[in-house]
Amino acid sequence: MGTKVCRYCFKEIRDRDELVTASNWFRIRPFHYRCFELVEEDTKTIAGTWKPINGRAGLVNVFLMLVLAVWMLTTGTLGVIGDLLGFLALYPILLRVLSFVLIESRLPKFLEDKSHR
């Protein structure tokens, strides 16, 4: 299993329990959940915000975008604009899949001993 390093504190992320993957303008980065809170506090503009991909917020976002994409791509709603919206709705789904394959799947789910960090 590959080691992942937090992009804020540059320490190793040991398991998925302490991992938050976030995206910002086509970038996916791993953070500790504590470090991600600090990143959110340090953010000054809306353009610089990091959005969590995993967790409940990411799951809800992926589910809603999947429903929107399927609806827009399988029906004739809004014509060509609906197809374009359907393809754009696939973006968060693609981010979630990439996040899981590239980052989360390489970490163990849970480690009992987290004492040394």
C-alpha positions in Angstrom: 0.0 0.0 0.0 1.3 3.4 -0.9 1.6 6.1 1.7 -0.3 9.3 1.3 0.9 12.6 2.6 -1.3 15.4 3.9 -1.0 18.5 1.6 -1.2 20.8 4.6 1.1 19.4 7.3 3.1 17.0 5.1 2.7 14.1 7.5 1.6 10.6 6.6 -2.1 9.8 6.5 -2.3 6.4 8.1 -5.9 5.3 7.4 -9.2 6.3 5.7 -10.6 7.3 9.1 -8.4 10.4 9.2 -8.6 11.1 5.4 -10.4 13.9 3.7 -9.9 14.1 -0.1 -10.8 17.5 -1.5 -10.9 19.1 -4.9 -10.2 22.5 -6.2 -10.2 23.4 -9.9 -9.4 19.9 -11.3 -7.0 19.0 -8.5 -7.6 16.2 -5.9 -5.5 16.4 -2.7 -5.5 14.3 0.5 -5.7 16.0 3.9 -6.1 15.0 7.5 -9.5 15.9 8.7 -8.0 18.4 11.2 -5.8 19.9 8.6 -8.8 20.3 6.2 -10.6 22.4 8.8 -7.5 24.6 8.9 -7.5 24.9 5.1 -11.1 25.9 5.1 -10.4 28.6 7.7 -7.4 29.9 5.7 -9.4 30.2 2.5 -10.0 33.9 1.5 -12.0 33.7 -1.7 -14.7 31.5 -3.2 -12.4 30.6 -6.1 -9.8 29.1 -3.7 -12.2 26.9 -1.8 -11.5 23.2 -1.4 -14.6 21.0 -1.6 -14.6 17.6 0.2 -15.1 14.7 -2.1 -15.4 11.8 0.4 -17.7 11.8 3.4 -21.4 12.6 3.6 -21.3 15.8 1.7 -19.4 14.3 -1.1 -21.7 11.3 -1.2 -24.8 13.4 -1.3 -23.3 15.6 -4.1 -22.3 12.5 -6.2 -25.8 11.0 -5.7 -27.6 14.2 -6.8 -25.3 14.7 -9.7 -25.8 11.0 -10.8 -29.5 11.5 -10.8 -29.2 14.8 -12.7 -26.8 13.3 -15.3 -29.0 10.2 -15.9 -32.1 12.3 -16.2 -30.6 14.9 -18.6 -28.8 12.3 -20.7 -31.6 9.8 -21.1 -34.5 12.2 -21.6 -35.0 15.0 -24.1 -35.3 17.6 -21.3 -33.8 21.0 -22.5 -32.5 19.4 -25.7 -28.8 19.9 -26.4 -28.4 22.1 -23.3 -29.8 19.3 -21.2 -27.2 16.9 -22.7 -24.4 19.5 -21.9 -25.7 19.8 -18.3 -25.7 16.0 -18.1 -22.1 15.8 -19.1 -21.2 18.6 -16.7 -22.9 16.7 -13.9 -20.6 13.7 -14.5 -17.6 15.8 -13.3 -18.2 15.3 -9.5 -18.8 11.6 -10.1 -15.5 11.3 -12.0 -13.7 13.1 -9.2 -15.2 10.7 -6.6 -14.1 7.7 -8.6 -10.6 9.0 -9.1 -10.4 9.9 -5.5 -11.3 6.4 -4.5 -9.0 4.7 -7.0 -6.0 6.9 -6.6 -6.1 7.8 -2.9 -8.6 5.9 -0.7 -8.1 2.4 -2.0 -4.4 2.5 -1.1 -5.0 3.2 2.6 -6.3 0.7 5.2 -9.9 1.3 6.4 -9.0 1.7 10.1 -6.0 1.2 12.3 -6.5 0.4 15.9 -3.2 1.9 17.1 -3.0 5.5 16.2 -0.8 6.5 19.1 2.4 7.5 17.2 1.9 10.2 14.6 
